[in-house]
Amino acid sequence: MARVLVSDPIAKEGIELLQEHFDVDVKTGMDKSELISIIGNYDALAVRSETKVTADVLEAATKLKIIGRAGVGVDNIDVPLATQKGILVVNSPAGNTIAAAELTMAMMLSLSRNIPQGHNSLRAGEWKRSKFVGNELYGKTLGIFGLGKIGATVARRAKAFKMDILGCDPFISAEYAAKLGIQLVTLEELLAKSDYITLHVPATKETRGSIGEKQIAMMKPTARLINVARGGIVDEAALCRAVEEGLIAGIAFDVFEQEPPSVDNPLLKLDNAITTPHLGASTKEAQVNVAVDIAEQIVEVLSGKPSRSAVNMPAMSADILAAIKPYITLGERMGAMAVQLADGAVESIEISYCGDLANLETGPIGRSVLRGLLQPVLIESVNLVNAPIIAESRGIRITESRSAAPEDYTTLLVVKVKTDKGQKVIEGTLFGKRDIRIVGIDDYAFDMSPEGYMVVTTHMDKPGIIGRVGTLLGEQRINIAGMNVGRQGAGEQAMMVLFVDEPVTEEVRRQIIELPGIESVKLVRFV
């Protein structure tokens, strides 16, 4: 019988489920040396955040097949090494959805009715009813930045309060949003029109600091900002100044840039602020949900079935992995490139496997395209197992086909992303066995490696345009590492791809697009 070690406290319902199938040992509070001394006896490990599954622990885990994290974050697990050793890492990304959504509503109501302030006042022996006159949610506009599981759940609850709902999420189509009763808008419009703004996006390179001084200045002076998602999305210093100066009416924060926050954090000292110690998943029901979820996944995986919430790549035979591994990398880069070049909300994606590629195991390749497309903007981890489910949950239609390759290539991978504003087509192939290449963008032919940082422009093919872009980047001390140009014909429409050594800022992008002859500028990064 397989053996399972539970090394952190999890709900008894999860332990009981494991005990129905396996020999289970519950040993919490161990130090690392004790964990290392026994981990080699177990097929599965169930943890929360206390146990640190580091490299030395994994090296000793000679029998381990799966690590289950009862929660979302896996920062305490060396996922890359676990992947190398063939150990599946699973989490429970949906187990706290209701808890986080309900906390959001509680924050919103508390802000509106001054509940914490009134409570403290009454405890101090005061009876100052007029001091705590509040506002109703009824008829107000709620802006939701991020419409994943939690954001959508908040929207459903806000509808019961008869609120008008605006949403911003590049991976949600207008059709899908309409089914949720949400009007899709830009982030700028959401900030300007909303009475309440709630954040439900991951803390990625793209979203960190995305709500700063400029964005806060767009909000109404009566607006209230709620964040139960991740710390770092909001510039806390800029937010504190805005609240102190009356530029916005109040805030409710459950998460912070540094956790636990310093006692000197100015957000903790604001009168019209509600702050809580990261309670988003802290309900009895959520703790049961995540424990049962990972217990079920451990049962499934040890029974030979696939996991529904794998954080890393699922195991596959060495022969299959060797054959398709370069295409998995290519597919992910093509998905990431397509979504960064496209305009509008993604509605569908078509993936075509051409030539010899059509005869390979293409399932993981298609999933890698979806991962590249989805991962940059989602809180939940996207991997080869759950990418199709996440895409489907966001209303993205997926089509796959196989065909002969065009005359110039023995294999060709084609990714077509359709949005509510048009489409973007990326073509890729391998040169040799491992050299991944992009060979087409829309109607333009290219030959380039998808890596690093790119500046992609469209313009008319006229003398001087490329030189002006190069001069501008030079003035900004941005080094150009390479260049590719595709054109429809001499003097006709053209596309230029510049490879640069460092990220180009939004300000520099705006300067480029203002140059004479430039029609569009997109920034792409593969990091």
C-alpha positions in Angstrom: 0.0 0.0 0.0 1.2 3.5 -0.9 2.3 5.7 2.0 1.3 9.4 2.5 3.0 11.9 4.8 1.0 14.9 6.0 3.6 17.3 7.4 1.4 20.4 8.0 -2.0 20.7 9.7 -4.8 20.2 7.2 -8.5 19.6 7.8 -9.4 16.2 9.1 -11.8 15.6 6.1 -8.8 15.5 3.8 -6.8 13.2 6.1 -9.8 10.8 6.4 -10.1 10.7 2.6 -6.5 9.7 2.3 -6.8 7.1 5.0 -9.5 5.4 3.0 -6.9 4.5 0.3 -3.4 4.7 1.8 -1.2 4.3 4.9 -1.2 7.8 6.2 1.2 9.3 8.8 0.4 12.8 10.2 3.6 14.4 11.6 3.5 18.1 11.9 6.0 20.5 13.3 9.1 18.5 12.1 12.4 20.3 11.5 14.2 19.8 8.2 16.6 17.1 9.4 13.7 15.0 10.7 11.8 15.4 7.4 14.8 14.4 5.4 15.3 11.3 7.5 11.9 9.9 6.8 10.7 11.4 3.4 12.3 8.5 1.5 9.6 6.2 2.9 6.6 8.0 1.3 4.9 8.1 -2.1 3.0 11.3 -1.5 3.5 14.4 0.7 0.7 16.8 1.8 1.7 20.2 3.0 0.5 23.8 3.5 3.0 26.6 3.8 4.9 25.6 6.9 6.9 22.7 5.4 9.7 23.8 3.1 10.2 21.2 0.4 13.7 22.3 -0.6 16.3 20.7 -2.8 17.8 18.6 0.0 14.4 17.3 1.0 13.6 16.3 -2.7 17.0 14.6 -3.1 16.0 12.4 -0.1 12.5 11.7 -1.5 13.5 8.7 -3.5 9.9 7.3 -3.7 7.9 10.5 -3.9 5.5 10.8 -6.8 3.3 13.7 -5.8 3.3 16.8 -3.5 -0.1 18.2 -2.6 -0.2 21.9 -1.5 -3.4 22.6 0.5 -3.8 26.1 -0.9 -2.6 28.1 -3.9 0.9 29.3 -3.4 3.8 26.9 -3.9 6.7 29.2 -2.9 7.7 26.7 -0.2 8.3 23.9 -2.8 11.2 23.7 -5.2 8.9 23.1 -8.2 11.7 23.1 -11.0 13.6 20.4 -9.1 10.5 18.4 -8.4 9.7 18.5 -12.1 13.2 17.3 -13.0 12.8 14.4 -10.6 9.4 13.5 -12.1 7.4 14.5 -9.0 4.1 16.1 -9.7 3.2 19.2 -7.7 -0.5 20.0 -7.3 -2.4 22.8 -5.5 -5.9 23.8 -4.9 -6.5 27.1 -6.8 -10.3 27.1 -6.5 -10.7 26.0 -2.9 -10.7 29.6 -1.5 -12.8 31.2 -4.3 -15.9 31.7 -2.1 -13.9 32.7 0.9 -12.1 35.4 -1.1 -15.2 36.6 -2.8 -17.1 36.9 0.4 -14.3 38.8 2.1 -14.4 41.2 -0.8 -18.1 41.9 -0.2 -17.5 42.2 3.5 -14.8 44.8 2.9 -17.0 46.7 0.5 -19.9 46.8 3.0 -17.6 47.7 5.9 -16.2 50.6 3.9 -19.6 51.8 3.0 -21.1 51.7 6.5 -18.0 52.5 8.6 -18.5 49.3 10.6 -15.0 49.0 12.1 -14.9 52.7 13.0 -18.4 52.6 14.5 -17.5 49.5 16.5 -14.3 51.1 17.9 -16.2 54.3 18.8 -18.9 52.5 20.7 -16.3 50.5 22.6 -14.7 53.8 23.6 -18.0 54.9 25.2 -19.1 57.2 22.4 -22.5 57.5 20.7 -21.8 59.5 17.6 -24.2 58.2 15.0 -23.9 61.3 12.8 -20.1 60.7 12.5 -20.6 57.4 10.7 -23.2 58.2 8.0 -22.4 55.8 5.2 -23.3 54.9 1.6 -25.5 52.2 0.0 -24.1 49.8 -2.6 -27.5 49.9 -4.4 -27.1 51.7 -7.8 -23.4 52.2 -7.4 -20.8 51.1 -10.0 -18.4 48.3 -9.2 -15.2 48.0 -11.2 -13.6 44.5 -11.2 -10.0 44.4 -12.4 -9.5 40.7 -13.2 -12.4 38.4 -14.0 -11.1 34.9 -13.1 -12.9 32.6 -10.7 -12.9 35.1 -7.8 -13.6 38.2 -9.8 -16.6 36.5 -11.5 -17.9 35.2 -8.2 -17.7 38.8 -6.8 -19.7 40.0 -9.8 -22.5 37.5 -9.2 -22.8 38.6 -5.6 -22.6 42.3 -6.5 -25.5 41.8 -8.9 -27.7 40.9 -5.9 -27.0 44.4 -4.5 -28.2 45.9 -7.8 -24.8 47.3 -8.6 -23.7 48.2 -12.1 -20.6 46.2 -12.9 -17.6 47.2 -15.1 -14.8 44.7 -15.8 -11.3 44.8 -17.2 -9.6 41.6 -18.3 -7.8 41.0 -21.6 -8.6 37.3 -21.6 -12.4 37.7 -21.3 -14.5 38.2 -24.4 -17.4 40.7 -24.4 -19.8 37.8 -25.0 -18.7 35.9 -21.9 -18.6 39.0 -19.8 -22.2 39.8 -20.9 -23.3 36.5 -19.6 -22.0 37.5 -16.2 -23.8 40.9 -16.4 -20.5 42.8 -16.8 -19.6 45.5 -19.3 -16.0 45.2 -20.5 -14.0 48.4 -20.5 -10.4 49.6 -20.4 -8.7 49.9 -17.1 -8.7 53.7 -17.5 -12.4 53.8 -18.0 -13.0 51.4 -15.1 -11.0 53.6 -12.8 -12.7 56.8 -13.9 -16.3 55.5 -13.7 -16.3 53.1 -10.7 -17.6 54.0 -7.1 -15.9 50.8 -5.8 -12.9 49.1 -7.4 -11.8 45.6 -6.4 -8.6 43.9 -7.6 -8.4 40.2 -8.6 -5.3 39.9 -10.7 -2.0 38.1 -10.0 1.1 39.9 -8.9 3.1 39.4 -12.1 5.8 41.6 -13.8 2.9 43.1 -15.8 0.6 43.8 -12.9 3.0 44.8 -10.2 2.6 48.5 -9.5 -0.1 48.7 -12.2 -2.2 50.9 -9.8 0.1 53.8 -9.1 -0.1 57.6 -8.8 -1.3 58.1 -12.3 -4.1 55.5 -12.1 -5.2 56.6 -8.6 -5.6 60.2 -10.0 -8.1 58.8 -12.5 -10.5 57.7 -9.7 -13.4 59.6 -8.3 -12.8 61.4 -5.0 -15.7 59.3 -3.7 -14.2 56.0 -4.9 -13.1 53.2 -2.6 -10.4 50.6 -3.4 -10.4 47.0 -2.2 -7.6 44.5 -2.6 -7.8 40.9 -1.4 -5.7 39.6 -4.3 -2.0 40.1 -3.9 0.3 42.7 -2.4 2.4 44.7 -4.8 -0.3 45.4 -7.4 -0.9 48.9 -5.8 1.8 51.5 -5.1 1.2 51.7 -1.3 3.0 55.0 -0.9 1.0 56.7 -3.7 -2.2 55.2 -2.3 -1.5 56.5 1.2 -0.9 60.0 -0.1 -4.1 59.9 -2.1 -6.2 58.8 0.9 -4.6 61.4 3.1 -5.2 64.2 0.6 -8.9 63.1 0.0 -8.3 62.1 -3.6 -10.2 58.9 -2.9 -12.7 58.1 -0.1 -11.2 55.0 1.4 -9.5 51.6 1.1 -9.8 48.0 2.3 -6.6 45.9 2.1 -6.1 42.3 3.1 -2.7 42.0 1.3 0.5 44.0 1.4 3.8 44.5 -0.5 5.6 43.1 2.6 3.8 40.5 4.8 3.5 40.8 7.6 3.5 44.6 7.1 5.8 46.8 9.2 4.1 48.4 12.2 5.2 51.7 10.5 3.3 50.9 7.3 1.3 54.1 6.7 -1.8 52.2 5.4 -2.3 50.8 9.0 -2.6 54.4 10.3 -5.2 55.8 8.0 -8.6 56.6 9.6 -10.6 55.7 6.5 -8.9 52.4 5.8 -9.7 48.8 6.8 -6.8 46.4 7.0 -6.8 42.7 7.8 -3.9 40.1 8.0 -4.4 38.2 4.7 -7.6 36.5 5.6 -8.8 35.7 2.1 -8.7 32.0 2.5 -9.2 31.9 6.3 -12.6 30.2 6.6 -13.3 26.8 8.0 -15.0 25.9 4.8 -12.1 27.0 2.6 -9.6 25.0 4.7 -11.8 21.9 4.3 -12.1 22.5 0.6 -8.4 22.7 -0.1 -7.7 19.7 2.1 -10.2 17.5 0.4 -9.2 18.8 -3.0 -5.5 17.8 -2.7 -6.5 14.5 -1.0 -8.6 13.7 -4.1 -5.8 14.6 -6.4 -3.3 12.5 -4.5 -5.8 9.5 -4.7 -6.2 10.2 -8.5 -2.5 10.4 -9.3 -1.4 7.4 -7.2 -4.2 5.5 -9.0 -2.7 6.3 -12.3 -5.0 9.1 -13.3 -4.1 12.7 -14.4 -4.3 15.5 -11.9 -6.7 18.5 -12.5 -4.5 21.1 -10.8 -0.9 20.3 -11.6 1.5 23.1 -11.1 4.3 21.5 -13.1 4.4 19.4 -16.2 2.7 16.0 -15.9 5.0 13.0 -16.3 5.3 11.5 -19.8 7.6 8.9 -21.3 11.2 9.9 -22.0 10.8 9.1 -25.8 7.7 11.3 -26.2 9.1 14.1 -24.2 12.4 14.1 -26.2 10.5 14.3 -29.5 8.1 17.1 -28.6 10.0 19.1 -26.0 11.3 21.7 -28.5 7.8 22.2 -29.8 6.5 22.7 -26.3 8.9 25.6 -25.9 8.0 26.9 -29.4 4.3 26.7 -28.7 4.5 28.5 -25.4 6.6 31.3 -27.0 4.1 31.6 -29.9 1.1 31.8 -27.6 2.9 34.5 -25.5 3.8 36.4 -28.7 0.4 36.2 -30.2 -1.4 37.6 -27.1 1.1 40.4 -26.8 0.7 41.5 -30.4 -3.1 41.1 -30.5 -5.6 43.8 -29.7 -8.8 43.2 -27.8 -10.2 40.4 -25.7 -9.4 36.8 -26.8 -12.4 34.9 -28.1 -10.9 31.9 -29.8 -7.6 30.2 -30.7 -6.9 27.9 -33.7 -3.8 25.7 -33.5 -2.7 23.9 -36.7 -0.1 21.1 -36.8 1.4 20.8 -40.3 3.6 18.2 -42.0 5.6 15.8 -39.9 4.5 17.6 -36.7 1.0 16.2 -37.3 2.3 12.7 -36.7 3.6 13.5 -33.2 1.9 13.6 -29.8 0.5 17.1 -30.2 -1.6 17.3 -27.0 1.1 18.9 -24.8 2.1 21.2 -27.7 -1.4 22.7 -27.9 -1.5 23.0 -24.2 1.8 24.8 -24.2 0.4 27.4 -26.6 -2.5 27.9 -24.2 -0.1 28.3 -21.3 1.9 30.9 -23.1 -1.4 32.7 -24.0 -2.9 32.6 -20.5 -0.1 32.6 -17.9 0.9 36.3 -17.9 -2.4 37.6 -16.5 -3.8 34.9 -14.2 -3.5 34.3 -10.5 -4.0 30.6 -10.8 -1.0 28.6 -12.1 -1.4 27.6 -15.8 0.2 24.3 -16.9 -0.1 21.6 -19.5 -2.8 19.9 -17.4 -5.2 22.7 -16.6 -4.6 25.2 -19.5 -7.6 23.9 -21.6 -9.9 24.0 -18.6 -8.9 27.6 -17.7 -9.3 28.7 -21.3 -12.7 27.1 -21.5 -13.8 28.8 -18.2 -12.9 32.1 -19.8 -15.0 31.5 -22.8 -12.1 31.0 -25.2 -12.9 28.5 -28.0 -10.1 26.1 -28.9 -9.8 24.5 -32.4 -7.0 22.1 -33.4 -6.3 20.7 -36.9 -3.7 18.7 -38.8 -2.6 19.2 -42.4 0.3 18.9 -44.9 3.1 21.4 -44.4 3.6 24.2 -46.9 6.3 23.7 -49.6 9.1 25.4 -47.7 8.9 23.5 -44.4 8.7 19.9 -43.3 6.9 20.9 -40.1 5.0 24.0 -39.2 3.0 25.1 -36.1 0.4 27.8 -36.8 -1.3 29.7 -34.0 -4.3 32.0 -34.9 -5.7 34.1 -32.1 -9.0 35.8 -32.8 -10.2 38.7 -30.6 -13.1 41.1 -30.7 -11.0 43.5 -32.6 -9.4 41.2 -35.2 -6.9 38.3 -35.3 -3.2 37.6 -35.1 -1.4 34.7 -36.8 2.0 33.4 -35.8 3.9 30.6 -37.7 6.7 28.7 -36.2 9.0 25.7 -36.9 12.2 24.0 -35.9 15.5 24.4 -37.8 17.4 21.1 -37.1 16.1 19.4 -34.0 16.1 22.1 -31.4 16.4 25.6 -33.0 12.9 27.1 -32.5 12.1 29.8 -35.1 9.2 32.2 -35.9 8.8 32.3 -39.6 5.6 34.3 -40.1 3.5 37.0 -38.4 0.2 37.6 -40.2 1.1 38.1 -43.9 4.8 38.9 -43.3 7.6 36.3 -43.6 10.3 36.3 -41.0 13.2 34.1 -39.7 13.9 34.8 -36.0 14.3 33.3 -32.6 11.5 34.1 -30.1 13.5 35.3 -27.1 14.4 38.3 -25.1 12.7 41.7 -25.7 11.1 42.8 -29.0 9.7 46.0 -30.4 7.3 45.2 -33.2 6.2 48.1 -35.5 4.0 48.4 -38.6 4.7 51.1 -41.1 4.8 51.9 -44.8 8.0 50.8 -46.5 9.6 54.2 -47.0 13.2 55.4 -46.7 14.2 56.8 -43.2 11.5 55.2 -41.0 13.7 52.4 -39.7 16.5 54.9 -39.1 14.3 57.2 -37.1 13.3 54.3 -34.8 16.9 53.3 -34.3 18.0 56.9 -33.6 15.2 57.3 -30.9 16.2 54.0 -29.2 19.8 55.1 -29.3 19.0 58.4 -27.7 17.2 56.4 -24.9 20.4 54.3 -24.6 18.6 51.1 -25.6 20.8 48.8 -27.6 19.4 47.0 -30.6 20.6 43.4 -30.8 19.1 42.5 -34.1 16.4 43.4 -36.6 14.0 41.6 -38.9 11.8 43.3 -41.5 8.9 41.7 -43.5 7.1 43.6 -46.2 4.3 43.0 -48.7 6.3 44.6 -51.4 8.6 47.6 -52.1 6.9 50.8 -50.8 4.0 48.8 -49.4 3.0 47.8 -45.8 5.8 46.5 -43.7 6.4 45.0 -40.2 9.7 45.5 -38.3 10.9 43.4 -35.3 13.7 44.9 -33.3 15.4 42.8 -30.7 16.7 45.0 -27.8 18.8 44.2 -24.8 16.4 45.6 -22.2 12.7 46.2 -21.7 11.3 49.2 -23.5 9.1 51.4 -21.3 5.6 52.5 -22.2 6.8 56.1 -22.5 9.4 55.1 -25.1 6.7 53.1 -27.0 4.6 56.2 -27.2 7.5 58.2 -28.5 8.1 55.6 -31.3 4.4 55.6 -32.4 4.6 59.4 -32.7 7.4 59.2 -35.3 6.3 60.0 -38.9 5.2 56.9 -40.8 4.8 54.6 -37.8 1.4 53.0 -37.6 1.5 50.8 -34.6 4.0 49.7 -31.9 3.8 46.6 -29.7 6.2 45.4 -27.0 6.9 41.7 -26.6 8.9 40.0 -23.9 9.9 36.3 -23.4 11.1 36.3 -19.8 
